Amino acid sequence: MTEPVIPDQQTRTEVEAAVFRRLLAHFDQHKEVQNIDLMILADFCRNCLSKWYMAEAAEKGLSVDYEQAREVVYGMPYTEWKTKHQKEATPEQLADFEAKRGKS
């Protein structure tokens, strides 16, 4: 294992938190990137981040439900984001998604 770039755990946690906030800001600036695109290309999406957020909060003994976690990740209630920004998946996207999952 290599030596950590940032040996101080507190600073490392702060850097990682800042990176997460930057990732959320990047997703917010690129709403045209749909979750299905992320799933096809990266095997995770905004909903996955929400689930990870919820799980990590639970690890710390905090109660954050899925909708609360989604609001953190999406920057608004999910139903609002979905109405404003989510597009219907194309047949090509659905085929790519199924192929990635090994179902075609």
KANORVEN-V526529 format. One line per field, one symbol per residue. psi: psi as a letter, one per 20 degrees, with the letter a starting at -180 (. if undefined). Layout:
# KANORVEN-V526529
psi: ???
This chain:
# KANORVEN-V526529
psi: qqpqhohoggggggghghgghhgghghhiliioqhhgggghikrahhghghhggghghhjjqoorghgghhggijrqghgggghhpqpprhgggggghghikj.
